[in-house]
Amino acid sequence: MIQVFKPYYDHEEIEAVAEVIRSGWVGLGPKTAQFEKEFAEFCGVKQCVGLNSCTAGLDMALRLLGVNHGHEVIVPTMTFVSTGHCVVYNLATPIFADIDKDTLNIDLDDVARKISPRTKAIIPVHYGGRPVDMDRLKEVAGHIPIIEDCAHASGARYKGNPVGGLGEIGCFSFHAVKNLAMGEGGAITLNNEAMAQRAKRNRWLGIDKGTWDRTKLDRSYWWEYHVDEIGLKSHLNDILAAIGLVQLRKLEKANMRRRQIVSMYREGLKKLSQIKMPPEDGDDFISSWHLCEIKAENRNDLSIFLRDKGINTGVHYKPIHLYRCYGNRPSLPIAEKVFSQILTLPLYPDLSDDEVNFIIDTIKAFYRNR
Ligand SMILES: Cc1ncc(COP(=O)(O)O)c(C=O)c1O
């Protein structure tokens, strides 16, 4: 079977993990600190705080901004449930916005309509890796803080700048199938030093000094610490960070290969009127191409046909306001319509040209007699 996603690993990640295991320090420690430093530089921000997921990052970001009961947070509906759940974790109400039919990113006019005196944050998702038009969003948002959901977007650029430093806080996922994949993992990126220090305490139950810091400060590992605020248990660890450091070095090349594969799909499928490809990159919008989400006539039949030929596909996403936990009340027409058409084609750096051509030929074969 050709998978939809696949991590891009070789001996370098294996060696990096082995080195950490041999070192005798596998928890939150020096590799995490090194990853944080390098990833902050990569994103052009002052601080990065390593966490165990992007879900934890979104939750943390809302905590840092003081979002709480009675507040509203605007999120797109075309996203993974984490973007909505994190709002509820903080006792606030997610307000779902519709999407742009071409980019599938949050519809900025709908955001403008949904801002109220209770709106305490907006979380745009750089859907599939394509940056949201952040300058326009900032105009719409005014003083309301923006948390970027960069789960898909490691390495994406908006007007030449990496995502993750374009709002107050950026949240990244390093989950097993993301462009920078650690297995599990995440981070927040930000320029506010005080918030970053608070996040470092908060990811470790509120404890003011991690065990590595205490070992570093006093070689005999002095036991004492303070806990001023009740935090979570959501930190990154050194095994994951070591994988992340290798992946970070490969990221640009891996994203380039993703771009190449999308170009092959675009060229190979261009004569099919039943298929619509995602918008191309432009000078201001460089996607990390986490997803190649096409719109396809007879989407479900195509998906089954491909599966029967050994090709897995996916759908990203069912609009999350349609899940029962969010009331399942149809109200966002563009997302609801697009949902019936979208299909995620296989996309990962190790997908070979032959496999891409096979996928293209199989899609053509499906439509030949229709
Ligand atoms: C848009 C979006 N936000 C958040 C997340 C959550 O990421 P994690 O699995 O690292 O918690 C995901 C994961 O797929 C995602 O796609």
The ligand as an ORCA input file, in Angstrom:
! r2SCAN-3c Opt
* xyz 0 1
  C      -4.079     21.895     12.380
  C      -3.608     21.079     13.540
  N      -3.521     21.639     14.753
  C      -3.094     20.951     15.830
  C      -2.718     19.635     15.722
  C      -2.298     18.887     16.956
  O      -0.986     18.449     16.853
  P      -0.425     17.354     17.875
  O      -0.797     16.027     17.302
  O       1.060     17.577     17.837
  O      -1.019     17.625     19.168
  C      -2.789     19.005     14.484
  C      -2.399     17.600     14.352
  O      -2.583     16.939     13.389
  C      -3.244     19.732     13.356
  O      -3.330     19.162     12.160
*
